[in-house]
Amino acid sequence: MGENYFLKKQAKKYYNRYKVSDILEVVKEETGYLVQNYEININEKENNILNLELLHEEKKVCELNFELEIMENFERENNEFILRLNKNNEIEEVLNKKEMIDNIDNKLFQYLEKNIEYSGEVVDLAHLYKKQLENESELEFFMNTEGMSSYLFIDIFNKEYFETRETKIIKHVGNIVPGNAIPVEFKFKIKKLKEDELLLDFISDYSGMVSQTNIILAYKEYLGLPEYEKFEFYLDIKGQYTINTNENKLKKYNVLRKLCLGGRKYNRQIIIEGI
């Protein structure tokens, strides 16, 4: 018989500091890329309330334009998130949205001074950024379904894992059909158990959750493409979580996501490691 392990949920599940590597490769006629290396600090203020701060960011992009540069400046002003998590370990609410909006308002004149020739664009981008913060649950939806935080806060606790059979967890994945999230089943197994570390290995499966035809039709509708037009789609996600079994804390995860939408392929790898 194979080994099994119950990963009991603890009040404090996170290390204080992680280093993060997030690499996105976009392949079409030409290859583009986005590389982000940074650290995050997580302070658990009280039960289900976290303070998450992004630190020491390094970002490289294949092609930088003015709009992206301004939006990056806005994001650097708002590098701290006070998060309320629900019982499923998902981000229920970002509690400091008003402070984030005030940060942009207070610095807007400085941005305008530095970019006088683009003042209209700066005002429009600031309005768009604040609107995204003001819209109910929009930031929470993004953080739960896309990027580093969507895998950091996945509910892998209070479950039993087996070497001989799979433990299934449902996660919603975003940034495929805009404004929607696709339910995906993650199938976990114990890869290795030694001393104070547990390695959880997982693969994804969305076939039983939502039909590929419906995904393609929704994306075609968003783009205004004819229903009969040929359109390639696939989604493959796999990765590993390393758990400190003495404290049941997440020590590291490594996620590789491959997505194909029409003629464009997106390969994204996210690695987060406690330091």
N, C-alpha and C positions, 0 to 999 in steps of 0.2 A: 504494500500500500504506500502511496505517496504521502508526503507531509502536508499538513494544512496549518493555517495560521489565522487567528482572529486579530484584526487590526483595530484595537479599541480606540475610540475617539477620546482625545485629551482636550482639556480646556486650552492649552497652549500647544499648537501643532506646528509652529514655524520657528526656524532659526531667525536670529535678529538680522543678519546680513546675508544677501545672496549676490553672486555675480551672474550676469545674464548675457547671453550671446543670441542674437536674433538675426538670421540671415534669410533674406527673401530673394530668389532668383526668378525673373520673369523671362520666358522664352517665347519669342514670336519671330518676326523677320530678323530682329536683332535682340541680343540679350541685355537686359537691364538688371540692376541689382540694388538692394538696400541692405546695408550692414549696420547693425546697432550693437554696441557693447556698452554696458553700464552696470551699475550696482543698485540694488534696492535695499532699503532698510525697513523692517517690519516691527512695529512696536504694538503689542497687544494691550490696548488701553484697559479693556474690561471684556467680560464675556461677550463674544460675537462683535466686538468693535475693534477695528484695526486701524493703525496709522501706517500708511504705505508711502514711502518717500523714494523718488528716483534720484540717484546720485551719479556724478562723474560720467556723464553720457558722452559717448563717442559715436558719431553717425557718419556714414559714407553712402552717397547715392550716385547712381550712374549719371543722372542728369538733374541738376538743381535749377529750379526756376524761382521767380520772385514770390509767387503765391506759396510754394512749399516752404521757402525760407521764412516768410512771415508767420505761417502757421506753426513752424518749429519754434520760433521765438515765443509764441503764445504758450506752447506746451512747456517750454522751459520755465516760464513764469509760474506755471501750475504743475509743479512736480511733486506735490503732496496731496494724498487722497485719504480722507477719513471714511472708512468703509464699515457699513453694518452688514454682517453676513446673516443669512437665514439658516434654518435648521438643516438645509441640504448643502450648506457650505458655499452657496452662491452669493454673489454681491447683490444684496437687496436694495441698498441705497448708498449713494455718495453723499455724505452729510455736509460737506463744506463747499457745495456748488456756489453759494452766494459769494463766499470769499474768493473763489476762483474767478467769478465774473467781475468782482471789484478789482482784482489784480489787473485785469485787462483794461478796465476803465481808467485806473490810476496811471497806467503806463502808456495809454493811447497817444497822448500828446508827444511823448518821446519818440514813439514809432513814426508819427507824422513828421516830426522835425527831421528825422534821419532819412525819410523817404518822401520829400515834398513833391517830387514829380509823379509819385504814385499815391498821393494822398487819398484819392477816391477809392482805389483798390484796397488800401489799408483799412479804411472805414468799412467797406463791404465785407472784407474778410473778418474783421472784428465782430461785425454784426452776425455773420454766419457762425463763428465760433461760439459766441454767447448764446445764440439760438439753440445750438446743439446741447449746450449745458442746461438751458432753461426747459427744453422739451422733456416731458416726463419720461423717465426711464431710458432715454436714448443712450446716455453714457453708460448706464448700468448694463444695458443690452450689449453694447460693444465690448465692455470689459468681461462679460460672462461668455461671449461667443467667439472672441477673436484675440489673438496675441498672447503675450506672456501670462497675463492674469487669468485667462480662460482655462489654462491648464494648471496654474498654481492653485486655484481654488476648487478644482474638481473634487467631488466627494468620494474619496477613496477610503475613508475611515468607517468604523463600525460595520465592517464586512468581513466575511471569512473567505480566505483564498486557498486554493487547492493546487497541488502539482498535477493531479490526475484529471481535473475538469476545470472548465472556465467559470470565472465569476464575472457577471455582466453588469455594466454600469451604463446608463443612458446619459449622453451629453449632447447639447445643441451646438452646432458649428455654424459660424456666421461668415460674412464676406464672400458669399457665393451668389445667392439671389439677394440684391439689396433690400434691406428692411425685413428680411426673413432669416430664420435660422433652421437648419436641417437637423432633425434628430438622428444621432448616430449611436450605435451600440458599440461600446468598447468591451472587448473580451480579454480579461486579465487571467494570468497564471503566475505562479511562483516560479521564477527562473532560477533563483539561488537563495539559500538561507544559510548564513554562517555567522557565528558569534552574535554581534549586535546589529547586523544589517540584513534587510529583506529586500530583494530585488523583484519588483512587479513588472512583468513584460506584457504588453497589450497590442492588439491589432483592432482595426475598426471594421464595422459592417453596417451599412445603411440599407441594405436590400430589403430587410423585413420591416423597416421603419417608414420609408417613403419611397415611392417608385421613381426610378430614374427618368421615366417619361414625364412625370409631373414636374421634376426639377428643370428639365430642358424646356418644357412649355412655359414655365414661369419666367425663366431667363429670356426666352425669345420674346415673351410679352413685354418684359421690361425694356428690351432693346428695340422693340417694334419689328422683329424679324418674322417672315412668313412661317407658318406652322410646318410646311413641307420642306423647308430648307434643312439640309444635312447639318448636324451639329454634334460634335464630339464632347462627351462629358465623362469624367471619372474622378473619384475621390478616394484617396488611400491615406490613412493615418496610422502610424505605428510609433511605439516608443517604450520607455522604461521609467519607472519610478524607484528610487532608492530610499528606503525608510530606515531610520534609526529605531530599532525595536525596543531599546531600553526606555525611550521616552515617546515612542510612536510619533516622531516628527519627520516631516519631509526633509530629506537631505539633498536630493538632486532629482531632476527629471530631464529627459531628453526626448523631444518629439520631432518627428519628421512627417510633414504633410505634403502630399503630391496632389495637385488639382489641375484638371484640364477643362477649360471652357472654350469650346469652339477651336480656333486655331492658336490659342494662347495657353501656355503651361506655366503654372506657378509652383515652384518648389520652395518650401519654407522649413527651416530647422530652428528650433528654439531649445537652448540649453540653459538651465538655471541650477546653480550649485551653491549650497550653503558654505559660508567662509567665516 
